[in-house]
Amino acid sequence: MPESIIVKYQLTKDLWRLFFEAHYASDHSLKMRYLWGATCIIIGCFGFGGFYESRTVAVLLLATGFFGVLSKHFLVLKSLRNASHHPFFGEELTVAVSAEELSVLSGKTGYSQPWNNFVGYRKLAPGFLLYHDQNAFFFIPSSALTAGYEKRILQILEDAGVPRL
């Protein structure tokens, strides 16, 4: 097996969106917020249907409900806006995954992170999400990897002691 796995991919807005949606889809608090939001919408609609008299309460329940239901979408849009200011946004990345570290290069700029700087990882449909903390992550898309590379990266993460989230 090779010492380092080298992959190249373009860091496009669509790719960022895929990974932000996957990240937020795995957030249990957003799932609960969605369910409570849907409940508020239903109760708010009952108010407009005449089941209780206060239109103000019905409007507030609807507003709260729509906020809860749309929270994930708002967070994805906010994250995309912040990502557009990232120095690698729209650039081609060359990522090297080795037993010691993850190295990223774009043009003449790059950085390296040892595996002990990562608090965990997730392997989701779009690829690997490598977390520095609860909300900051680096990602490697599955479309840039072969099946052998995916297995090797999983082995490297396991050997380095990076927990699966």
C-alpha positions in Angstrom: 0.0 0.0 0.0 1.2 3.5 -0.7 2.6 5.6 2.2 0.4 8.6 1.3 -2.9 8.8 -0.5 -3.0 11.7 -2.8 -6.3 13.1 -4.1 -7.2 16.2 -6.1 -10.6 17.9 -6.3 -12.1 21.3 -7.0 -13.5 23.0 -3.9 -16.8 24.2 -5.5 -19.8 25.8 -4.0 -21.9 22.7 -4.8 -19.4 20.5 -3.0 -19.4 22.8 0.1 -23.2 22.6 0.1 -23.3 18.8 -0.1 -21.0 18.6 2.9 -22.8 21.3 5.0 -26.1 19.5 4.3 -24.6 16.2 5.4 -23.1 17.8 8.5 -26.3 19.4 9.6 -28.4 16.4 8.7 -26.5 14.4 11.4 -27.2 17.1 14.0 -29.8 15.6 16.4 -30.8 19.0 17.9 -31.8 20.2 14.4 -33.9 17.1 14.0 -35.7 17.8 17.2 -36.0 21.5 16.2 -37.7 20.4 13.0 -40.2 18.1 14.8 -41.0 20.9 17.4 -41.4 23.4 14.5 -43.8 21.1 12.6 -45.8 20.7 15.9 -45.9 24.5 16.3 -47.1 24.9 12.7 -49.9 22.4 13.2 -51.0 24.0 16.5 -50.8 27.5 14.9 -53.0 26.3 12.0 -55.6 25.1 14.6 -55.7 28.7 15.8 -56.6 29.9 12.4 -59.1 27.2 12.1 -61.0 28.5 15.1 -59.9 26.0 17.8 -58.7 28.8 20.0 -59.4 32.6 19.8 -56.0 34.3 20.0 -54.7 35.1 16.5 -51.5 36.5 18.0 -50.7 33.1 19.6 -51.4 31.4 16.2 -49.1 33.8 14.3 -46.3 33.4 16.9 -46.7 29.6 16.8 -46.5 29.7 13.0 -43.4 32.0 13.0 -41.7 29.8 15.6 -42.6 26.6 13.7 -41.3 27.9 10.4 -38.1 29.0 12.0 -37.7 25.5 13.5 -38.5 23.7 10.2 -36.2 26.0 8.1 -33.3 26.1 10.6 -31.2 23.6 8.7 -31.6 25.5 5.5 -30.7 28.8 7.2 -27.6 27.3 8.7 -26.5 25.8 5.3 -26.9 29.2 3.6 -25.0 31.0 6.4 -22.2 28.4 6.3 -22.0 28.7 2.5 -21.7 32.5 2.8 -18.9 32.1 5.3 -17.2 29.5 3.2 -17.1 31.8 0.2 -14.6 33.8 2.1 -12.3 30.8 2.6 -9.0 31.2 0.8 -9.4 27.8 -0.9 -12.9 28.5 -2.1 -13.2 27.6 -5.8 -9.6 26.3 -5.9 -8.3 22.9 -6.7 -7.0 21.1 -3.7 -4.3 18.4 -3.5 -4.8 16.4 -0.3 -2.3 14.0 1.0 -3.4 11.5 3.7 -0.7 9.7 5.5 -0.3 7.8 8.8 1.0 10.9 10.5 -1.1 13.8 9.1 -3.4 15.3 6.6 -1.7 17.8 4.2 -3.6 20.2 2.0 -2.1 22.2 -0.9 -3.7 24.8 -3.2 -1.3 26.5 -5.6 1.6 27.6 -3.4 -0.4 27.7 -0.2 -1.0 24.8 2.1 -1.0 23.4 5.6 -0.7 20.2 7.5 -2.6 18.8 10.5 -1.5 15.9 12.6 -4.3 13.4 13.4 -4.3 14.3 17.1 -5.8 17.7 16.1 -9.0 16.0 14.9 -11.7 15.1 17.5 -13.5 12.7 15.2 -14.7 11.8 11.7 -17.9 10.8 9.9 -18.1 8.8 6.7 -21.3 10.0 5.1 -22.7 9.8 1.5 -20.7 12.7 0.1 -17.4 11.6 1.7 -15.3 12.0 4.8 -15.9 14.8 7.3 -12.8 15.3 9.5 -13.8 17.3 12.6 -11.5 19.8 14.4 -14.4 20.5 16.8 -18.2 20.1 16.8 -18.8 22.5 13.9 -15.4 22.9 12.1 -14.5 20.2 9.7 -12.4 19.4 6.6 -13.9 17.2 4.0 -12.7 14.8 1.3 -15.4 13.8 -1.3 -16.0 10.2 -2.1 -16.0 11.2 -5.8 -12.3 11.9 -5.6 -11.5 8.5 -4.0 -11.4 4.9 -5.1 -12.8 2.2 -3.0 -9.3 1.2 -2.0 -8.5 4.7 -0.9 -11.6 4.9 1.3 -10.7 1.7 3.1 -7.1 2.9 3.5 -8.3 6.2 4.9 -10.6 4.4 7.4 -7.6 2.3 8.4 -5.4 5.3 8.9 -8.1 7.1 11.0 -8.6 4.0 13.1 -4.8 3.5 13.6 -4.4 7.2 14.6 -7.1 6.9 17.2 -9.5 9.4 15.6 -13.0 8.4 16.9 -15.9 7.8 14.6 -18.8 10.2 15.5 
